[in-house]
């Protein structure tokens, strides 16, 4: 969905959109003119929707589906980085069973910094505690009860950068969190730090990430999202010459793995997204209100 495809909505009451759809001012103007009454987001994030220009259109989202799907994918990326599984797989397929370049490190005993302690962040922390790690966290809205029950400590952001061997991002994209990982924040981190991002691509400034990886400051990166992913993720460009320079550089780097915004992609999560989206639509039209409406 964007301003080019928006005219196709004429005659429809509801438009269902996903994370890569561009529901900006121009798109919303067309949707309002076409009489669209409701935009149903099939996701939790809504940074792609210009709420200030929604006009008469109501907007609902799916705030939570399966926190386990995203948290478990973050762990999968982490293990791939720390144990170089992707390199080993590519090598053994060619009948090369040497161990050169495959030295990893134990996650046990490391300090893991988690930025964002919502439902996904807390599930990730629980898994990390199972690995025997020390977990520290940062969030503007602290969950002190969970901190005591799960066993992690809230710290300031600079302290998290300085002490963490592994940093995993689980916060939403807001003006405050955009490019929260940048050249200055990376300089505060330990040499060899591992970064994981299964949240939103714009949490990381890609140019800063590339520059600091080139210096050897960062030990490994696992990404399920990318700063400028809209044109590429969920699309097949295998036989195309269309390329993104920064993305190509990242893909060429050792000890970095990128997946295509698939952390949410489990059968359990999809079923929950579908059922909650339908429920949101029914509640708006049948009851006139919905707890998941964005104001």
Secondary structure, DSSP 4 states (H G I P E B T S, - for coil): --TTTGGGGTT-SEEEE-TT--B-HHHHHHHHHTT--EEEESSS--TTB-GGG-TT-EEE----S-HHHHHHHHHHHHHHHHHTHHHHHHHHTTT----TT------TT-EEEEE--SHHHHHHHHHHHHTT-EEEEE-SS--HHHIIIII-EE--HHHHHHH-SEEEE-----TTTTT-B-HHHHHTSPTTEEEEE-S-GGGB-HHHHHHHHHTT-EEEEEES--TT-TTTTTS--TT-----HHHHHHHHSTTEEE--S-TT-SHHHHHHHHHHHHHHHHHHHHHS--TTEE-
